[in-house]
């Protein structure tokens, strides 16, 4: 697989195109070869002049070694076979080669040309073969590269030029033209090539979210397709997507709604939809906790800590416990919250515990409130009785707050298939009537009153996208 990078300044520009070799830190006078776990990478210059300079990165993939090597995750139907498209289709293999061979060029520094290191340059990038997989593949290259300043030319590749009736393959050539700093262009390719391919040849581990945020600095936070980019780059692992969102938010960047976000309601007040639903949901829970006077709170099914981080920063909450069945999610929450760096008094205020919502746990007792934010829909309906016993009969806090999607709003999500759910891991999504029926019966069995609050913009006839129930213990 191949990628070429061309610098061609305007005729009256003072820029010398040969500066490209200095910015890439690769000598133009010789072929340079780098041995990688997936094969061999070669850097060379097909053309080199002050008017126009082109650098090429050619990756020779060892397809047989890749299949046999247990270090790599593989992809059912692709790397499990010895004959596949991995040797010539741009993918995460090429991104890894870029990260290894052009690592220094992906930073805004240069000893030889510091004035050009962070300067927008007239660049042309060419990738002979890309594959845009999945239901998002249609016009995906345009949607990914145009918002960050590139003119996109994508040409489909015929299955066989001698048989036009066979039509085009799912492969295309990609040419990008734009005036972009070189380090930014390389980091965009590094992220977006595996997004186009929607596959990675290695296990996507916890540090991938941090890598995405690092390589996306300066262009990803405001990208209109950020949700799609995060999902595909992080192999559709929702917990890692949540970590990436949290890291971007912590850096002070307003998160952008994903492509499946609810459209603004015409009747909504000005600014009502300025925040993503996930932010509105967490803020609504925070407000409900304060309304109930709950200073000691257990967040059940805390995940990577979307609610925990907010309580951590708010001195109103004096004792915070986060639990989750996923140890990895708790590790991510601890890292994002920087628990190891907290002062002793703050460490005593916050605790993270590995625990299941389906079993009674004495460590959850004695709190003012328990929160189950977007938790119940991840359980099989038949297991809700175990949750009821664990939280309402076992821990039995004075207040329990539950949020869950309102399925009546699902038709407002343009990218959601008819009858589909908002998350592949959801086991059910209730209407408002179904949620109220469950909540009312549960409250009566355990001596609670229940109040319902909408979360998010309300749509006529459908209600709000998230529904909240606040359970309060009836006075003795």
GICOR-V245077 format. One record per residue. N is the residue number from 1. D_CENTER is the distance of its C-alpha to the mean C-alpha in Angstrom with 2 decimals. Layout:
N	D_CENTER
N	D_CENTER
//
This chain:
1	26.46
2	27.00
3	25.63
4	28.07
5	27.78
6	30.68
7	31.90
8	34.65
9	35.81
10	38.08
11	41.77
12	42.55
13	39.55
14	40.47
15	37.51
16	38.66
17	36.36
18	37.23
19	35.16
20	32.19
21	33.52
22	33.64
23	30.09
24	28.90
25	31.35
26	32.77
27	36.52
28	37.58
29	40.80
30	39.65
31	37.32
32	34.92
33	33.53
34	30.87
35	30.67
36	27.21
37	26.37
38	25.60
39	28.67
40	30.18
41	28.83
42	31.43
43	31.49
44	34.39
45	35.54
46	36.95
47	38.29
48	39.07
49	40.96
50	40.82
51	40.19
52	37.43
53	35.60
54	33.19
55	31.36
56	30.14
57	27.86
58	28.96
59	27.36
60	29.73
61	27.85
62	29.91
63	28.93
64	31.35
65	30.39
66	26.70
67	27.51
68	29.84
69	27.73
70	26.19
71	23.79
72	21.56
73	19.71
74	20.83
75	19.87
76	22.39
77	24.56
78	23.65
79	24.20
80	26.47
81	29.07
82	31.01
83	31.06
84	27.67
85	25.93
86	24.18
87	26.98
88	26.73
89	23.36
90	20.85
91	17.90
92	16.19
93	19.85
94	20.57
95	17.57
96	18.93
97	22.34
98	21.32
99	19.83
100	23.09
101	25.63
102	24.41
103	22.73
104	25.26
105	24.92
106	21.25
107	22.56
108	24.54
109	27.80
110	30.85
111	34.27
112	36.12
113	34.60
114	32.90
115	33.55
116	31.35
117	28.44
118	26.47
119	28.47
120	27.26
121	29.05
122	30.05
123	28.01
124	27.91
125	25.37
126	26.27
127	24.62
128	27.24
129	25.17
130	21.65
131	20.46
132	18.17
133	17.48
134	16.62
135	17.30
136	15.11
137	17.27
138	19.93
139	20.17
140	16.63
141	17.93
142	19.50
143	16.51
144	14.41
145	17.31
146	19.66
147	17.76
148	17.87
149	21.57
150	22.30
151	24.94
152	23.81
153	26.40
154	25.39
155	28.32
156	28.23
157	30.07
158	32.88
159	33.24
160	36.76
161	38.50
162	41.77
163	40.65
164	39.11
165	39.32
166	36.53
167	34.26
168	31.08
169	28.76
170	24.97
171	25.04
172	25.40
173	26.27
174	24.20
175	25.83
176	24.28
177	26.62
178	25.91
179	26.93
180	24.11
181	24.35
182	24.31
183	21.86
184	19.31
185	20.10
186	19.65
187	16.27
188	15.08
189	16.63
190	15.25
191	11.60
192	12.58
193	15.20
194	13.18
195	10.95
196	14.43
197	15.66
198	12.81
199	14.24
200	14.51
201	17.94
202	17.10
203	15.63
204	12.01
205	12.94
206	11.98
207	12.30
208	9.64
209	7.12
210	10.25
211	11.06
212	8.12
213	9.16
214	12.70
215	12.87
216	11.21
217	13.86
218	16.11
219	14.36
220	10.59
221	10.80
222	13.31
223	12.19
224	12.93
225	10.46
226	7.42
227	5.90
228	7.30
229	6.50
230	2.78
231	4.55
232	7.48
233	7.00
234	6.01
235	8.84
236	7.75
237	7.94
238	7.23
239	8.53
240	6.35
241	3.20
242	6.42
243	7.61
244	5.54
245	6.53
246	9.79
247	10.49
248	10.27
249	12.39
250	14.72
251	15.47
252	16.87
253	14.66
254	14.58
255	11.17
256	11.26
257	11.43
258	9.47
259	11.99
260	13.12
261	14.10
262	17.78
263	20.12
264	22.27
265	25.45
266	28.60
267	30.31
268	27.76
269	29.12
270	28.08
271	24.84
272	24.05
273	20.80
274	19.73
275	17.12
276	14.17
277	15.45
278	13.53
279	15.33
280	18.54
281	18.44
282	18.25
283	20.92
284	23.04
285	23.09
286	24.09
287	26.84
288	28.07
289	28.36
290	30.44
291	32.51
292	33.41
293	34.21
294	31.88
295	31.64
296	30.97
297	27.82
298	26.13
299	22.53
300	22.58
301	19.39
302	17.71
303	14.53
304	12.78
305	15.18
306	14.11
307	17.84
308	19.31
309	18.20
310	19.95
311	23.01
312	23.13
313	23.68
314	26.24
315	29.67
316	30.66
317	29.12
318	31.40
319	30.08
320	26.49
321	25.60
322	22.20
323	22.35
324	20.13
325	21.08
326	18.27
327	19.52
328	16.29
329	14.57
330	17.65
331	17.50
332	14.04
333	15.49
334	18.59
335	17.00
336	15.05
337	18.29
338	20.34
339	22.76
340	24.79
341	25.59
342	26.86
343	30.55
344	32.49
345	33.00
346	29.30
347	28.62
348	31.28
349	29.60
350	26.26
351	26.10
352	23.42
353	24.85
354	24.03
355	25.40
356	25.24
357	25.71
358	28.13
359	30.73
360	32.85
361	32.11
362	34.75
363	32.38
364	30.86
365	34.30
366	35.71
367	32.79
368	33.22
369	30.20
370	27.56
371	24.25
372	22.43
373	19.44
374	17.82
375	19.48
376	22.44
377	20.78
378	19.28
379	22.91
380	25.52
381	27.98
382	30.76
383	29.18
384	29.08
385	32.63
386	31.54
387	29.03
388	31.90
389	34.20
390	31.84
391	30.88
392	33.70
393	36.59
394	35.59
395	33.78
396	35.24
397	34.05
398	35.72
399	32.50
400	29.60
401	26.73
402	24.74
403	22.07
404	20.99
405	19.98
406	23.00
407	23.25
408	25.74
409	23.05
410	21.08
411	23.20
412	21.83
413	18.40
414	19.31
415	16.77
416	17.65
417	20.41
418	23.72
419	24.05
420	20.45
421	18.38
422	15.15
423	13.54
424	14.87
425	15.76
426	17.93
427	21.60
428	23.01
429	22.53
430	25.71
431	27.64
432	29.09
433	32.37
434	30.97
435	29.09
436	32.26
437	34.44
438	32.49
439	32.28
440	35.93
441	37.30
442	35.35
443	36.54
444	40.11
445	40.10
446	39.05
447	40.73
448	37.91
449	37.87
450	34.74
451	33.41
452	30.76
453	28.57
454	26.29
455	22.81
456	21.50
457	23.58
458	26.42
459	27.32
460	30.94
461	31.67
462	28.16
463	27.59
464	24.37
465	20.94
466	20.87
467	24.17
468	25.35
469	28.42
470	30.15
471	32.67
472	35.53
473	38.37
474	41.61
475	44.30
476	46.77
//
